[in-house]
Amino acid sequence: MEYRGLTLDAFQAQAITALRDGQSVLVCAPTGTGKTIVADAVVEQALAEGRQVIYTAPVKALSNQKFRDYCALHGAERVGLVTGDLVINRDAPCLVMTTEILRNMLLGDEELDNLAAVVLDEIHFLDDRDRGTVWEEVLIYLPNTVKILGLSATLSNRDEFAEWLSEVRGDKVLVVEQDERAVPLEIWIGNREMGMVQPKEFIAEYTHWKKRNKAAAAPKRRAPRAGRGDKRGRTRERLPMTRHVELVRMLDEREELPMLYFVFSRKLTEMFARRLGERVSKSFLSEDEEQRLDDILKEVYEDLGESVLDRDLRDLYRCGIAFHHAGLHVQLKTLVERLYEQKLIKVLYTTTTFALGINMPARSVVLDDLEHYDGHGVNPMTVRGFMQMAGRAGRRGMDESGTVVVRMDFQNIPKLEPHLQRYLRGESEPVGSSFNLSFNSLIQLVERHGRAACRPIVERSFMAFQMGRKNAHLALKRKQLVGELTAAGLDIDEVLNSRSIPGKKSLKRKSQELRKVDKTIRSGGERAWQDFMLRRNFLVEIGYLSPTDELNAGANILRNIQIEEIFTTELVMTGMLEDVEPDLLFGILVAMTNGLPKAATLRYKPSPAQRNVAKRVTQVRLSSPVLSAEAITGQESTWSPELIGIGEAWAKGSSLQEIMRMISSPTDMSGQLVGGFRRAKDLASQLREAMREDEHRAEALHGLMRRVSRDEVEVVG
């Protein structure tokens, strides 16, 4: 089977054929094997039939890339982008959007009769602690007439997941698997002393080194200074740290460029790139590539100017070196991606931005560490995360294999070896449920369906499905225990209601086990509904809902708010936003949607008006309803009052360059600020809907949104 001049792999042909036959499909295949071709075929088919199709992605970078790709394939007039930050061609038949936007559409009153299919890229995001609920809601709320295409590189429990999908969609979902990569991976350890070696060889050499150097190898002890002896006068070996520059040189000598160097720090991506630029004696680019790059830089420089694309950056790019992270200036990110796609960047230091779905493979990939801050603490990355980054290595049709290098020194082995072994086995974690209904979703469901009808909807969640399967297993265990205890002459009611069972230790143990199993079955089967009722009862307690589930003033506001739900609603309820000037209000919204990095500091002093409004908002932030909502959801509200002045300055017309001079930061955080301005604009839009009965205020918010929608905030990147 061929598609766009390409001979399809068997899994691609199987998936496309099933989708054309009207079946929903779950495609599980390693990164770099061509899953997106299946999605492209779905989009093409829907457009050919005059139907609508939606492509969703978990991150805006991937949404933006697919938007650019589909504009090139199908024409800009047929493709739209809706991310919350940006809305372009909203009525186009092919819409690219974040998953949250689709959820909001399904909860609203939008007409979807012409919707043929939805593509859920990186569908395993369903188990993301902070955002996974949205994926479950989309799959539950979508009409059963809409075809689903789920794409994932890592789903170890794919059959269980597909069984739930089939149940919730009302029709069998076909699982299409491809376990082999088109370009196989070779995993190496990069080490200053040994160079690039296979993990087994590295571990064997480490064993010998540990015997020679027991003190240095011992965990949680500081390595001795080089050349210094121990108390017995013996000299210990030097423990040099392997540097990123050394790994780049190794891969360059092996002709393994271009490469992606993954670092879990924005600061380090910039620092490493600039340091490599200082160390190299010549560019990684050929003369022809340098000329092509110069032509692009001249073209882009006319738009960006020296304040964004300065001489240091231009010189760095001319060496074939760049850095990329979420905080980078929006247009610089777009430029770096363009240069990389055209093979004019040979060494790219990046955070995990490049790991999630973006189609930008490399000859080789380096992982600087196996542990990172995941939003909750410093933890080893998951097998899924490792494979998503490693999977960028190896360009189909260009490389026989992809090279993956893990930077590791002997002194790191005790801590990192267990993680390394998991990654080498490649057994990714099963996808679980993180179902956790938002307050906004709850209000929408109660309003549209009534509380009684909400229960079957909530109990269609993947969480309820998994609990049901677990309970079925536990029911068999309970039956076995009941039989054994009854045979021993014990009364089951007494066993369940008494804490002390006379007789043999084995009977006591089985009695305790039965009580535990019974409790788990009772609580597990109703957990999703119990969570729903916990939130519903809270909304009744604070007066948003009546005891009979009628929407009071708080609920009528909340039904329009999806960002900082209770915090924002309480601000509206207090009336304090009504007398705040629009520009200052935008400062508040920026402070509610963004944070200042720890290493960044402000170069200005807040005005008296800013300090006064910050104090008033902080009182609401610390009020009982907001704190109680945080306790229920386990999510802390964002409130960074130091950013009020930043947001107000943007609303008053200051340029991004002028605003960046108000902050001292070791890394480029202009992209982060632009993202904050976009989210704040989205929150302003929600406020406008919530306050639409106040025509004067709604018009003021509309004017504010027009003023802040300019320059970088309007750029796709």
PEHU-V439203 format. One record per helix or strand of 2 or more residues. SS is the DSSP state (a for helix, b for strand). FROM is the first residue (numbers start at 1). TO is the last residue. If there is no record, write none. Layout:
ss = [SS SS]
from = [FROM FROM]
to = [TO TO]
This chain:
ss = [b b a b a b a a b b b a b a a b a b b b a a a b a a a b a b a b b b a b a a a a a a a a a a a b a a a a b a a a]
from = [2 6 10 25 35 52 60 76 79 87 94 99 115 123 132 147 158 174 184 195 199 214 244 259 266 287 311 321 330 347 352 364 371 378 383 401 410 439 451 462 492 505 527 553 565 576 582 601 608 624 641 656 663 670 695 711]
to = [3 7 20 29 48 57 74 78 82 88 98 107 120 127 141 152 169 178 191 198 212 217 253 262 279 304 318 324 341 350 355 367 373 380 390 407 425 449 458 487 497 524 541 558 574 579 591 602 621 633 651 660 664 690 708 714]
